[in-house]
Amino acid sequence: MYKLELHCHSSEVSACSNCPAEVLIRRYREAGYHGIVSTNHINRGTYRNMEDCSWEEKADYFMRGYHLLREAAPKDFDVLLACEINLTPVGWPAYIPNDYLIYGITEDWLRKTGDMRDMSLERLSASAREAGCLIVHAHPFREGTVMMNPDLLDGYEIYNGNPRHHSHNDLAEAWAGMNGKIMTAGSDFHQPDDPCCGGIETEMRIRDNETLLSVLRGGQYRFLRETA
C-alpha cells in the first residue's frame, strides 16, 4: 500500500508555514509516506510583498516552492503539483476562510489563468473543470467558512488534521456524503512538528496528477486520518 499526503504547505511560498521544503520532505519520509501533493497557498498572504509584481512573477514565485520540494525529494518519493486558493476580496474587512484545493493543475494552467484570487467561485470552478481539474472545498466547516453551492464543487475535505483549528470533520463528512461528492483527507501540514496524519492510501502508487485524478474520481483509496 502507498501513502500520499493531499494537503501540505512549505514556507518558501505559504506565509503561514515555517517548514522549509527539505524539512517537510524529511518529515513525510520518516512517517512512511511515498509522496505528497504540494498545496501551497494562493492568497493575499502569499503575495503580501508582491502586489505590484506581474502575475508572471507571482507564478514564478509559486512554482519555485514546488521545484524546491522536488529538489529535496529523492527519486523514490513523489511530489505532485496542486494549490489552495482563497477568494477573500481585496479590501474585505475580514478574512473569509473559504479555501479551495485544486487538484490536477499544471504550470501552464497556472500561468494562463491569471490571478485567481480575484475570481468568483463560479469562475474558478469553471476554469478548473475546463482544464480537467478537481475543485475541493478545504476544511468546509471551519469557523467562519461560508457554505457555497455544492454544484460548483467536485468534493469536500472530510478530514483536516491541522492541530490549530477545529475543522468539524464529522460535519464535513456528513455533508459530502449527503451531496454525493468526492471526499479527501489531508494533514494541512504547516509547521515542522505538525503531525503527518492525513491523506490517502492506495494499492497503486500515484506518481502523477493524471493518476491522482483517476483515483479520486474512482474512489480507489482509503483515508489516512486520525480520529475526527
N, C-alpha and C positions, 0 to 999 in steps of 0.2 A: 504494500500500500504506500501511496505517496501523499505527502502533506504539503499543502500550498496555502500561504497566507494571502488573504484578499484585501487587506486594509492596513497599510502602514505608511509612516512618514519619516523622511530623513531631513536633517537640519540644513542641508545645503539649499533646500527650496522652501520647505514649510517652516514659517516663522514660529509656529507653536511647538516645534520639535527641537530638542537639543541633542539628538542622537545622530552622529555623522554616519555616512554610508558604511564605512568599514566596520564600525561597531554593530550597526544594525545587521549586516550580513553575518557577522560572527555570532550574534545572539541567536539568530534563527537556525544557523547550522548546529549550534550547541543544543538547541531544543529539538533537533531531529527533523526539521523541515527540509524539503527538497527544492523549495523555491518560494518566491514572493511575487505579488503583484504590487508594484510601486504605485501608490495613490496619492502622491503629493498634491498639496492644495493649489487650486487656482482661485484665489480670493483677494480681498483688499490687503490683508496682511502680507501675503507673498510679495506683492509689488509696492509695498509701502514706501520704498525709496526709489521706485522706478516709474512712477506715474507719468513722467514726462518722456519716457522712452517709447519707441515704436513697439507695435505688437511683435514684430520680428525679433527685437531684442528681448522682449519678455519671454517669447517662445524659446529663444536660446538659453535663457536663464533656467527655465523649467526643464528643458531637455538635459541640461548639464547635470542636474540631480540624478536623472535616470542613468546617464552614462557613468557617473561615479559609482552608482550601485553595481552596474555591470562590471566595471573595472575591479571592484572589490570582491566580486564573486568568483569562486573557482569554476572551472568548466563543468563540474557536475552539480552546480547549483543554478537554478533558473531564475531570471529576473524579467518580468513582463511589464509592459507599459500600460498604465491607466491614469486616471486623475480623479480628484474630488473637487467639485465646483460649488461655490456659494454665490447666490444671486442677490445678496443684500444690495439695494440700490445705493449709488453714490449719495452721500448726504443724509441717508436714513438715520434717524435719531438713535436707533439701537440695532445691534447685530441680530440678524434672524438666523438661527442655527439650522436652516434648511440646506443640507449638503447633499449633493448628488454624485454618486460614483459612476463613472463612465468606463465600462469595460470594453476592450477591443479597439481602442484608439490607435492611430498611427501618428507619427510625427507630421506627415503630410496633412492629415485632417486637422491637427492642432494648429498648424500654421495657416491653412486656408480658411479655417472657420473664423479666426479673429478673436477679439476679446469677448469670451463667453460670459464674463461677469455682468455684462450689460444686456444680456438676453432675458426674455421671459422664459418661464419653464416650457411654455408651448414651443417656442423657437428652439430651445436647447434640445428638447425631446425630438423634434422633427429632424434636426441636424444629426443627432446621434443615430437615430434609427435609419435615416437615409444612408448613413455610412456603414450600416450593418452592426452597429454597436448596441450594447445594452445599457440602459439608464436605470440605476438602482438608488432608491432613497436610503441614504445612510441614516442610522440611528433615528428612525422616524418618530419615535415617541419621547425623545429627549425633551426636557423642559424648554418651552419657548418655540418649539417647532410648530409650523403651520401645516396641517394636513392638506394635501393637494389632490386634484382629480386623479384617481388611480389609472385612468385611461392614458395618462401621459407618462406612465412609468411601466417598466418591464418587471421590476422586482423591488423587494424591500430587504434591508439588512435586519435579519431577525435575531442576530446575536452580535452585540458590540461589546468588546471586552475592556474598553477604556476604564481604568480604575478611578478616574477623577470625575466621572459622570454617571448618573443613573439613567440608563437608556430605556428602561422598562421593556426589556427584551420579550417578556411574556406577551405584552400587548402587541408588539411588532409582529410576533409570530402568528398570533390570532388574526390580526388584520391582513397579513399577507395570505394566509390560508383562506380567509373569507372572500378575498378578491381574486383568488386563483393566480397569484403572481409567483415568479421565481423568488426563492429565498436564498440569502447569502449570510455568511458569518465572517467576522474579522476581529482581530485584536484591537484595531485602532491604535497601533503602537506609535508612541511619540518619544518616550524617554528611555535611556539605556537600561533602566531597571524595571521597565514595564514588563508585564507577563506576555509571553508568546503563547496566546491561549485561544486563538480563533483561526478560522479558515475552513478549508475543505480537505477531505481525504478521498483519494480515488485509486482505482486499480490500475488505471492508465496514467502514465506520467504526463503532465501538462507542460509543454515546453514552448508553446507559442499561443498567441491570442486566438487564432482560429480554433485550436483545440479547446481552449478555455470557454469560448462562446458556445461551442457544441456541447460541452459537458454541462454547462449551466442551463442551457435550454432543454437538454435531455434529462436533467435530474440525476445524472450518473455519478453521484457523490454522497458522502455523508458529512455532517457538520463536525467541525472541531470547535468545541466550546466548553467553557466551564459552566457550572450550574447557573442558569439565568436567574 
